[in-house]
Amino acid sequence: MAYDKITRNLTDGKLTIYDYNETNNVVVAIDEGDLNVVIHKPRRIVVARGTIKHIRSGDEVPCDVSFTMQFSEFYTASDCTPYEILMREGNASAYLGTKSPDGLKQGPQDYTTKIKFLLTDPGGGNDEKLEFNHFAVEEINFSEGEEYSSLAISGRAMVTAPSIAKV
């Protein structure tokens, strides 16, 4: 099978943020934004008497996730904004966070969401879906711009890597 070399860009992706039950969600328009994922693979080098003997896997580290989007408003009167669902405020204040990896319900201070990124194949083949369970926001940056304002969200998903599937 040949490798598909059709480049994908922002118009080929859709980012959706879900609460625990996946009954409540917000679709994030990232037409003028981005999505970044860092997967960490720590390694330990074993040295004996000054000589490298072997390498082994280190401790698991959650993956870093960040995205930037055009900003319209922090709160709405009826719907839910990305800010509200990520911060569990406003119209999302009653949403349930995702369950912790060990299955225990989390308290409000441990609220996490699930992020799904659907990447459409512009060549007409199978699309791909990346899922980040237990995403916890660590930083939100608001920037006022001449053409448009933006929000930059960064945090960690409590998984070592996203689950990736052809859909």
C-alpha positions as CSV (number, residue, x, y, z in Angstrom):
1,M,0.0,0.0,0.0
2,A,1.4,3.4,-1.0
3,Y,1.7,6.2,1.6
4,D,-0.9,8.9,1.0
5,K,1.0,12.2,0.6
6,I,-1.9,14.6,0.5
7,T,-1.2,17.2,3.0
8,R,-4.0,17.9,5.6
9,N,-4.6,21.4,7.1
10,L,-7.0,23.2,9.4
11,T,-10.0,22.8,7.1
12,D,-9.7,19.0,7.4
13,G,-10.1,18.9,11.2
14,K,-12.8,19.2,13.8
15,L,-12.2,19.4,17.5
16,T,-15.0,18.5,19.9
17,I,-14.9,18.8,23.7
18,Y,-17.1,16.4,25.7
19,D,-18.2,16.0,29.3
20,Y,-18.1,12.6,31.0
21,N,-21.4,11.2,29.5
22,E,-20.6,12.6,26.1
23,T,-24.1,14.0,26.1
24,N,-22.8,17.6,26.3
25,N,-20.2,18.9,23.9
26,V,-18.9,21.9,22.2
27,V,-17.4,21.9,18.7
28,V,-14.4,24.2,18.4
29,A,-13.8,26.1,15.2
30,I,-10.1,26.0,14.7
31,D,-10.1,27.6,11.2
32,E,-7.6,30.1,12.4
33,G,-6.1,28.1,15.1
34,D,-4.0,25.0,15.7
35,L,-3.8,21.7,17.7
36,N,-0.5,20.5,19.2
37,V,0.2,17.2,20.9
38,V,3.4,16.2,22.6
39,I,3.9,12.5,23.4
40,H,6.6,11.8,26.0
41,K,8.6,8.6,26.0
42,P,11.1,9.0,28.9
43,R,14.0,6.6,28.8
44,R,16.6,5.5,31.4
45,I,20.1,4.8,30.4
46,V,21.7,2.1,32.5
47,V,25.4,2.6,33.0
48,A,27.7,0.2,34.7
49,R,31.2,1.3,35.6
50,G,31.1,4.1,33.1
51,T,29.9,2.0,30.2
52,I,26.4,2.2,28.7
53,K,24.8,-1.2,29.1
54,H,21.2,-0.8,28.0
55,I,18.2,1.5,27.8
56,R,14.8,0.9,29.5
57,S,11.5,2.7,29.6
58,G,11.0,5.4,32.2
59,D,7.9,6.4,34.1
60,E,4.7,7.1,32.2
61,V,4.1,10.8,31.5
62,P,0.8,12.4,30.4
63,C,0.7,13.8,26.9
64,D,0.6,17.6,26.5
65,V,-2.3,19.0,24.4
66,S,-2.7,22.6,23.3
67,F,-4.9,24.3,20.8
68,T,-5.7,27.8,19.7
69,M,-9.1,29.0,18.4
70,Q,-10.8,32.2,17.4
71,F,-12.6,33.8,20.3
72,S,-16.1,35.0,20.4
73,E,-17.2,35.1,24.0
74,F,-16.5,33.5,27.4
75,Y,-20.2,32.9,28.4
76,T,-23.4,32.7,26.4
77,A,-27.0,33.0,27.5
78,S,-28.1,29.6,26.1
79,D,-25.4,27.4,24.6
80,C,-22.1,26.5,26.1
81,T,-18.8,27.9,25.0
82,P,-15.4,26.1,24.9
83,Y,-14.4,28.2,27.9
84,E,-17.4,27.1,29.9
85,I,-17.1,23.4,29.3
86,L,-13.3,23.4,29.9
87,M,-13.6,25.4,33.1
88,R,-16.9,23.8,34.2
89,E,-18.5,27.2,34.6
90,G,-21.7,29.0,33.4
91,N,-23.9,26.8,31.3
92,A,-21.5,23.9,31.9
93,S,-21.4,24.2,35.7
94,A,-23.5,21.0,36.2
95,Y,-21.6,18.9,33.7
96,L,-19.9,15.8,35.0
97,G,-16.1,15.5,34.5
98,T,-14.7,12.3,32.9
99,K,-14.0,9.5,35.3
100,S,-10.5,9.1,36.6
101,P,-8.4,6.3,35.1
102,D,-9.1,4.1,38.1
103,G,-12.8,4.5,37.7
104,L,-13.5,6.7,40.7
105,K,-15.6,9.8,40.3
106,Q,-13.6,13.0,40.5
107,G,-14.4,16.0,42.6
108,P,-14.8,19.5,41.1
109,Q,-11.2,20.3,41.6
110,D,-10.3,17.3,39.4
111,Y,-12.7,18.1,36.6
112,T,-11.5,16.8,33.2
113,T,-13.0,16.6,29.8
114,K,-12.6,14.3,26.7
115,I,-11.3,15.9,23.5
116,K,-11.9,14.3,20.1
117,F,-10.2,15.5,17.0
118,L,-11.6,14.2,13.7
119,L,-9.2,14.6,10.8
120,T,-10.9,14.2,7.4
121,D,-9.0,12.6,4.5
122,P,-9.1,15.2,1.7
123,G,-8.3,12.3,-0.7
124,G,-11.6,10.5,0.1
125,G,-10.0,7.7,2.1
126,N,-10.6,6.8,5.7
127,D,-10.8,9.7,8.2
128,E,-8.8,9.5,11.5
129,K,-10.0,10.2,15.0
130,L,-7.7,11.1,17.9
131,E,-9.1,10.9,21.4
132,F,-7.7,12.4,24.5
133,N,-9.3,11.2,27.7
134,H,-9.1,13.0,31.0
135,F,-7.9,16.4,29.6
136,A,-7.1,18.8,32.4
137,V,-6.7,22.5,31.6
138,E,-3.5,24.0,32.9
139,E,-3.5,27.4,31.2
140,I,-5.8,29.6,29.2
141,N,-4.4,32.6,27.3
142,F,-6.7,35.3,25.9
143,S,-5.3,37.5,23.1
144,E,-7.0,40.5,21.7
145,G,-6.2,40.8,18.0
146,E,-6.8,43.4,15.2
147,E,-8.6,40.9,12.9
148,Y,-9.9,38.6,15.7
149,S,-9.3,37.7,19.3
150,S,-8.2,34.2,20.3
151,L,-8.0,31.7,23.1
152,A,-5.0,29.4,23.6
153,I,-5.7,26.4,25.7
154,S,-3.0,24.1,27.1
155,G,-3.1,21.2,29.5
156,R,-2.5,17.5,29.8
157,A,-4.5,14.4,29.0
158,M,-4.0,11.8,31.6
159,V,-3.0,9.2,29.0
160,T,0.5,8.6,27.6
161,A,-0.8,9.1,24.0
162,P,-4.1,9.7,22.3
163,S,-6.1,6.7,21.0
164,I,-5.9,6.9,17.2
165,A,-8.4,5.1,15.0
166,K,-9.5,5.0,11.3
167,V,-13.2,5.9,11.0
